[in-house]
Amino acid sequence: MAYDKFNILTSSAVPLSIENVDTDQIIPARFLKATERVGFGDNLFRDWRYNNDGSPKTDFVLNNPTYSGKILVGGKNFGSGSSREHAAWAVYDYGFRAVVSSFFADIFRNNCLNIGVLPVQVSPEFADKIFKAIEADPKTELEINLPEQTIALKATGEKESFDISGYKKDNMVNGFDDIDYLQNIKKEIVEFADKLPY
């Protein structure tokens, strides 16, 4: 399944300054029955977003119209807990194309990269600057430049670099998942196979 190509993303951001957000909070286990990667966004942070009667909790950031954008800024240790891929699916399906945090759980980070969500790990100091900038101006924009591997506060020009594997970076720039990547190099695979002595 191909995903949106990711090059330079400029967007306002939604601040979720909670540490140790685990995958069961991102998408509760009772919503994991679906077999397709659609519809999970409706239940992103379900128990934090809604009361038992289904009414929105007005004090949760995703229900606050002040904040919007394609970037979610999370607290330290985002995506810990179980390895469920559905957590990344929910983030993508909701409309986020990048998650920024000072630390990601490894499995969640890889699940995001596999489905077209860019996890941008920054220093705790830069994360704090981002939260303060959004608090001062909810419309403040971040620029995430994947080719250059930088994230910047547009208003001030302050920026920081982030790491990503070359393979995953290339896939995201091209909008590929792992299967798309193999299909893209099918000619080279066939030529290599033809040279094998067996």
C-alpha positions in Angstrom: 0.0 0.0 0.0 1.6 3.3 -1.1 1.3 6.3 1.1 1.6 10.0 0.7 5.0 11.2 -0.4 6.8 13.1 2.3 9.2 15.8 1.3 8.8 19.1 3.3 5.9 19.4 5.6 4.9 22.9 6.9 2.1 22.8 9.4 0.7 24.0 12.7 0.8 21.3 15.4 -1.3 19.7 18.1 0.5 19.6 21.5 0.1 16.6 23.7 2.6 17.2 26.5 2.0 13.9 28.3 4.9 11.6 28.9 4.8 7.8 28.6 1.9 7.7 26.2 1.5 4.0 25.4 -0.1 2.3 22.5 -3.2 1.2 24.5 -3.9 4.9 25.1 -3.3 5.7 21.4 -5.7 3.0 20.3 -7.5 0.9 23.0 -7.4 -2.9 22.5 -11.2 -3.1 21.9 -10.8 -1.4 18.6 -8.2 -3.8 17.1 -10.7 -6.1 15.4 -10.7 -4.4 12.0 -8.5 -6.0 9.3 -8.1 -2.9 7.0 -6.0 0.1 7.9 -9.0 2.5 7.8 -11.3 3.9 10.4 -8.8 3.8 13.2 -8.5 7.6 13.4 -12.0 7.8 14.8 -10.8 6.1 17.9 -7.4 7.7 18.3 -7.0 8.4 22.0 -10.6 7.2 22.3 -10.7 7.1 26.1 -9.0 10.5 26.5 -11.2 12.1 23.8 -14.7 10.8 24.8 -16.8 10.2 27.8 -18.6 6.9 28.4 -21.7 8.3 26.7 -19.7 9.2 23.6 -19.7 12.9 24.2 -16.3 14.7 23.6 -14.2 15.6 26.6 -13.7 19.4 26.2 -10.4 19.4 28.1 -8.6 17.0 25.7 -6.4 18.7 23.1 -7.8 16.9 20.1 -11.2 18.3 20.9 -9.9 21.9 21.2 -10.5 23.8 18.0 -7.6 26.1 19.0 -5.2 23.4 17.8 -4.9 21.8 14.4 -2.4 20.6 11.9 -0.7 17.5 10.5 1.9 17.3 13.2 1.4 15.8 16.6 3.9 16.9 19.3 4.1 14.4 22.1 5.8 14.1 25.4 8.8 11.9 26.2 8.6 8.2 25.6 5.8 8.3 23.0 4.4 5.0 21.8 5.6 2.7 24.6 3.8 -0.5 25.5 2.6 -3.2 23.1 3.8 -3.6 19.6 0.4 -3.1 17.9 0.7 -1.6 14.5 -2.8 -0.2 14.9 -1.4 2.7 17.0 0.5 4.0 14.0 -2.5 3.3 11.7 -4.7 5.4 14.0 -2.2 8.3 14.0 -2.1 8.2 10.1 -5.8 7.7 9.7 -6.6 10.7 11.9 -4.5 12.9 9.5 -1.2 13.3 11.2 1.8 12.9 9.0 4.5 13.4 11.6 4.9 12.9 15.3 7.5 14.9 17.3 8.9 13.7 20.6 12.1 13.7 22.6 12.0 9.9 22.7 10.1 7.2 20.9 9.6 3.5 21.7 11.5 1.6 19.0 8.7 -0.6 17.8 6.2 2.3 17.5 8.9 4.4 15.6 9.3 1.5 13.1 5.6 1.0 12.7 5.2 4.7 11.9 8.0 4.6 9.3 6.4 1.5 7.7 3.1 3.3 7.0 4.0 6.8 6.1 4.1 8.7 9.5 7.5 10.4 10.2 8.7 10.1 13.8 10.9 13.1 14.5 13.0 12.7 17.6 14.4 16.0 19.0 16.3 16.9 22.1 14.3 17.6 25.3 15.4 21.2 25.0 14.0 21.6 21.5 10.8 19.8 22.4 10.3 22.3 25.2 10.9 25.2 22.8 8.2 23.7 20.5 5.7 23.3 23.3 6.3 26.9 24.5 6.0 28.3 20.9 2.6 26.5 20.4 1.4 27.7 23.8 2.3 31.3 22.9 0.7 31.0 19.4 -1.4 27.9 18.6 -1.0 28.8 14.9 2.8 28.7 15.0 4.2 26.5 12.2 6.8 23.8 12.2 8.7 22.9 9.0 9.9 19.3 8.8 12.4 18.9 5.9 12.9 15.2 5.3 15.6 15.5 2.6 17.6 17.8 4.9 16.5 15.9 8.0 15.7 19.1 9.9 12.8 20.4 11.9 12.4 24.2 12.4 10.2 26.7 14.1 9.2 28.9 11.2 8.7 32.0 13.3 12.2 32.0 14.8 14.2 29.9 12.3 15.5 27.8 15.1 16.1 24.2 13.9 17.5 20.9 14.8 18.5 17.8 12.9 17.0 14.3 13.3 18.0 10.8 12.4 16.3 8.4 10.0 17.7 5.3 8.2 18.5 5.9 4.5 16.2 3.1 3.4 13.1 4.5 5.3 13.9 8.0 4.2 14.0 7.0 0.6 10.7 5.1 1.0 9.0 8.1 2.6 10.2 10.5 -0.1 8.8 8.2 -2.8 5.6 7.2 -0.9 6.7 3.5 -0.8 6.0 0.8 1.7 8.3 -2.3 1.6 6.3 -4.0 -1.2 6.3 -0.8 -3.3 10.1 -0.6 -2.8 10.6 -4.2 -4.1 8.2 -3.6 -7.0 10.3 -0.5 -7.9 13.5 -2.5 -8.1 11.9 -5.5 -9.8 14.1 -5.2 -12.9 17.3 -5.2 -10.8 16.0 -8.2 -8.9 15.3 -10.2 -12.1 18.6 -9.3 -13.6 20.4 -10.4 -10.5 18.5 -13.7 -10.4 19.3 -14.4 -14.0 23.0 -14.2 -13.2 22.8 -16.9 -10.5 24.2 -20.3 -11.5 21.2 -22.2 -10.1 
